[in-house]
Every structure is written in C-alpha cells, then in structure tokens.
Amino acid sequence: MTALPQRIGVIGGGRMGAGIAHAFLMAGATVAVVEQNATAAAQARDRILDAVAGSVERGAVAPDPERLLVTVTWEALSGAGLVVEAVPELADLKREALRRAEDLLEPDAVLATNTSSLSVDALAEALERPGAFLGMHFFNPVPASALVEVVDGTATSPNALQAVTGWVRALGKTAVVVRDSPGFASSRLGVLLGLEAIRMVEEGVATPEDIDAAMTLGYKHPVGPLRLTDIVGLDVRLDIAEYLARELGPRFEPPALLRSMVAEGMLGRKAGRGFYLWPSEPR
C-alpha cells in the first residue's frame, strides 16, 4: 500500500474540506487547512475537532492535535505532498485557489480539486504544472464514505494518478478512476436521479418520503435522492444541473420546483428546510 504524504494541505474548511482533513488526520498525516478569514478558520477547526471526537467515541485512536493546523496563512501549504482544493463550486474561485497553492508547492507535489462536476481540464488551464493536477471527488460524509472518484485529466501524469489512487487506498477507501467529462460518473448519474425525483414531487406522483423509501428499500440506496439533495444543498444541485444541461443537453434541465425552492431559500439541511425539515446545526 502506498504511504500517505507526511503533510497534507486542504484549501477550505467547510463541510467537505473539514471531512477531507478529518480523514487524512485519522490516517496519520499532518494536515494544514487554509481558510479565508479568522472566523472561518475557527469554525473549521471546531468542525474538524468535533468530527475527530466523534470518531474517538466510536473506538478510533485519537490523533495528536498538534498534527492539525487551521490557518489563514497560505504558506502553511508549503512542504505538503498533496493539496486538495475544497472551495465552493465556482470555477474562477477554484482557479485562483489552485494557482495560489501551486506557487507554494514543490515540483513533485500533487494538487487536486474536490469538484463534483467542473472540468478538471478547464481548471488545469490556470496551472503551470497540469501534469501534477487531477480530481479527487470525495463524498459526504467523507469519513464514512468508502468512495473517492479520481478524475484523470488530459494532462494528468501517470505518476500523479498512480500516487493518488494509492493514497486513497491508504485512507481505507476505494478509488474509481474516470476520464474528465462533465459530471464525471457519480454526479452525472446521481444528479439525473435527483432531478427525476424532484419532477415526481412536482407532478404529485408521490411524497418525498415515499419516493426516498422506494429507493432505499427497493434498491438498497443508503439514502433517498430527495434527502440526499437536502444534504448536498438544493442550490448546489441547481448549479450542477445547469452546468450539465449546458454541457450535455436538456435531459439535465432543472425542474421548475427546484428553481422555486432555491429562490425561496429552501436549500436543504444547511437552511433547515428543503424537501424535509432539519434541526439547526452547530456552527
């Protein structure tokens, strides 16, 4: 099994970034998380440490807290063997973060994006060393998920691809390698299922609860498509659907119900209301 780099960098400490940091921290790496300001950094640190405490309660060995650094200082990424970008799904924001990180890394370091749908090749255009860049699409919640979708860009070197698939195994997860294409494999299929479930609610075919039960009980999905949409965020689903509709055609056109719910602020779990009601989350 390929050993993890001793030092891992994560750009962004939101739900996904914190989950990625948590996974690498529990696997024995030293992790530096870079956030945009002191408030976000403090919230990210609390988020990660709360998740670590939960893992320890379930029997995991507690990591040394000194191996976690959450900071606003980008230079903390220096010396990392792998940096994973986990900022919001906005191409320009991701390009800027990736360019900034690349300037701090050694030539043999690997740079990855956690995008769930944006083109890895398009993001690579901003980089000086696209051969060391690829996609690492983690799934929420990261510690519990067994899958990482590794996206092989046109310029990605075989060495970078081999290293990352080995590191995924070192995390105790399974890597599936897909060619860079809109939505990759998981988002393309998952979004299509979610959109059709929303259309069924829109048409009055069944309630969200019954649609989800049909998929969890009938097809053994761990969570139904509408509850998953709430967890992901309806605004995130809408952005991805609009992107896939532009790239792949009208079968990904968002339903009117999705647009109206987003416009009304019904964004799912993070807003307390979507297809389901959700309790307030600690910050």
NORDA-V911103 format. One record per pair of residues at least 24 apart in sequence whose ideal C-beta (glycine too) atoms are under 8 Angstrom apart, sorted by the first residue. I is the first residue (numbers start at 0). J is the second residue. If there is no record, write none. Layout:
i = (I & I)
j = (J & J)
This chain:
i = (0 & 0 & 0 & 1 & 1 & 1 & 1 & 1 & 2 & 3 & 3 & 3 & 3 & 3 & 3 & 3 & 4 & 4 & 4 & 4 & 4 & 4 & 5 & 5 & 6 & 6 & 6 & 6 & 6 & 7 & 7 & 7 & 7 & 7 & 7 & 8 & 8 & 8 & 8 & 8 & 8 & 8 & 8 & 8 & 9 & 9 & 9 & 9 & 10 & 10 & 10 & 10 & 10 & 10 & 10 & 10 & 11 & 11 & 11 & 11 & 11 & 12 & 12 & 12 & 12 & 12 & 12 & 12 & 12 & 13 & 13 & 13 & 14 & 14 & 15 & 15 & 15 & 15 & 15 & 16 & 16 & 16 & 16 & 16 & 17 & 17 & 17 & 17 & 18 & 18 & 18 & 18 & 18 & 18 & 19 & 19 & 19 & 19 & 19 & 20 & 20 & 21 & 21 & 21 & 21 & 21 & 21 & 22 & 22 & 22 & 22 & 22 & 23 & 24 & 24 & 24 & 24 & 25 & 25 & 25 & 25 & 25 & 26 & 26 & 26 & 27 & 28 & 29 & 29 & 29 & 30 & 30 & 30 & 31 & 31 & 31 & 31 & 31 & 31 & 32 & 32 & 32 & 32 & 33 & 33 & 33 & 33 & 33 & 33 & 34 & 34 & 34 & 35 & 36 & 37 & 40 & 40 & 40 & 41 & 42 & 43 & 44 & 45 & 49 & 50 & 54 & 73 & 73 & 73 & 74 & 76 & 76 & 76 & 77 & 77 & 78 & 79 & 79 & 80 & 80 & 80 & 81 & 81 & 81 & 81 & 81 & 81 & 82 & 82 & 82 & 82 & 83 & 83 & 83 & 83 & 83 & 84 & 84 & 84 & 84 & 85 & 88 & 88 & 88 & 88 & 88 & 88 & 88 & 90 & 90 & 90 & 93 & 93 & 94 & 94 & 94 & 95 & 97 & 97 & 97 & 97 & 98 & 98 & 101 & 101 & 101 & 104 & 106 & 107 & 109 & 109 & 109 & 109 & 111 & 111 & 113 & 114 & 115 & 115 & 115 & 115 & 116 & 116 & 116 & 116 & 116 & 116 & 116 & 116 & 117 & 118 & 118 & 119 & 119 & 119 & 119 & 119 & 120 & 120 & 120 & 120 & 123 & 123 & 123 & 129 & 129 & 130 & 130 & 130 & 130 & 131 & 131 & 132 & 133 & 133 & 133 & 134 & 134 & 135 & 135 & 136 & 136 & 136 & 138 & 139 & 139 & 144 & 145 & 145 & 145 & 146 & 146 & 146 & 146 & 147 & 147 & 147 & 147 & 148 & 148 & 148 & 148 & 148 & 148 & 149 & 149 & 149 & 149 & 150 & 150 & 150 & 150 & 150 & 151 & 151 & 151 & 151 & 152 & 153 & 181 & 181 & 181 & 181 & 182 & 182 & 182 & 182 & 182 & 186 & 186 & 187 & 187 & 189 & 189 & 190 & 190 & 190 & 190 & 190 & 191 & 191 & 192 & 193 & 193 & 193 & 193 & 193 & 194 & 194 & 194 & 194 & 194 & 194 & 195 & 196 & 196 & 196 & 196 & 197 & 197 & 197 & 197 & 197 & 198 & 198 & 200 & 200 & 200 & 201 & 201 & 201 & 207 & 207 & 225 & 225 & 226 & 226 & 228 & 228 & 228 & 229 & 229 & 229 & 229 & 229 & 229 & 230 & 230 & 231 & 232 & 232 & 232 & 232 & 233 & 233 & 233 & 233 & 233 & 233 & 233 & 234 & 234 & 237)
j = (165 & 168 & 169 & 162 & 165 & 166 & 168 & 169 & 169 & 27 & 28 & 80 & 81 & 166 & 169 & 170 & 28 & 79 & 80 & 81 & 108 & 166 & 29 & 80 & 30 & 31 & 78 & 79 & 80 & 31 & 79 & 80 & 81 & 82 & 83 & 32 & 33 & 75 & 76 & 79 & 81 & 82 & 83 & 100 & 33 & 82 & 83 & 85 & 76 & 82 & 83 & 84 & 85 & 86 & 96 & 100 & 84 & 85 & 86 & 87 & 96 & 39 & 40 & 42 & 43 & 44 & 46 & 47 & 69 & 43 & 85 & 87 & 46 & 139 & 85 & 113 & 137 & 139 & 141 & 43 & 83 & 85 & 86 & 113 & 43 & 46 & 47 & 50 & 50 & 137 & 139 & 140 & 141 & 142 & 83 & 85 & 113 & 137 & 141 & 47 & 67 & 47 & 50 & 51 & 54 & 141 & 142 & 137 & 141 & 142 & 170 & 172 & 170 & 51 & 62 & 66 & 67 & 51 & 54 & 59 & 62 & 142 & 169 & 170 & 171 & 62 & 66 & 66 & 67 & 68 & 66 & 67 & 68 & 68 & 69 & 70 & 75 & 76 & 79 & 67 & 68 & 69 & 70 & 70 & 71 & 72 & 73 & 75 & 76 & 69 & 70 & 71 & 71 & 71 & 71 & 69 & 70 & 71 & 69 & 282 & 69 & 69 & 282 & 281 & 142 & 142 & 99 & 100 & 103 & 103 & 100 & 103 & 104 & 103 & 104 & 105 & 104 & 108 & 107 & 108 & 109 & 108 & 109 & 110 & 111 & 163 & 166 & 108 & 109 & 110 & 111 & 111 & 112 & 113 & 135 & 137 & 110 & 111 & 112 & 113 & 113 & 114 & 115 & 116 & 117 & 235 & 238 & 239 & 117 & 121 & 122 & 117 & 122 & 122 & 124 & 125 & 125 & 122 & 125 & 126 & 132 & 125 & 126 & 126 & 127 & 128 & 131 & 131 & 131 & 133 & 159 & 162 & 163 & 135 & 163 & 137 & 150 & 183 & 185 & 186 & 239 & 181 & 182 & 183 & 186 & 190 & 239 & 242 & 243 & 242 & 179 & 181 & 150 & 151 & 152 & 155 & 179 & 152 & 153 & 154 & 179 & 152 & 153 & 154 & 154 & 155 & 154 & 155 & 156 & 159 & 156 & 159 & 159 & 159 & 160 & 163 & 179 & 183 & 163 & 167 & 183 & 185 & 186 & 185 & 230 & 231 & 172 & 171 & 172 & 173 & 172 & 173 & 175 & 185 & 172 & 173 & 174 & 175 & 174 & 175 & 177 & 183 & 184 & 185 & 174 & 175 & 176 & 177 & 176 & 177 & 178 & 179 & 183 & 176 & 177 & 178 & 179 & 179 & 179 & 242 & 243 & 246 & 247 & 239 & 242 & 243 & 246 & 247 & 239 & 243 & 243 & 247 & 224 & 227 & 236 & 239 & 240 & 243 & 251 & 250 & 251 & 224 & 224 & 225 & 227 & 228 & 236 & 236 & 240 & 251 & 253 & 254 & 257 & 224 & 223 & 224 & 225 & 228 & 225 & 228 & 254 & 256 & 257 & 254 & 256 & 225 & 256 & 274 & 254 & 255 & 256 & 274 & 275 & 274 & 275 & 274 & 275 & 267 & 273 & 274 & 267 & 268 & 273 & 274 & 275 & 277 & 267 & 268 & 267 & 266 & 267 & 268 & 269 & 257 & 260 & 261 & 265 & 266 & 267 & 273 & 261 & 266 & 261)
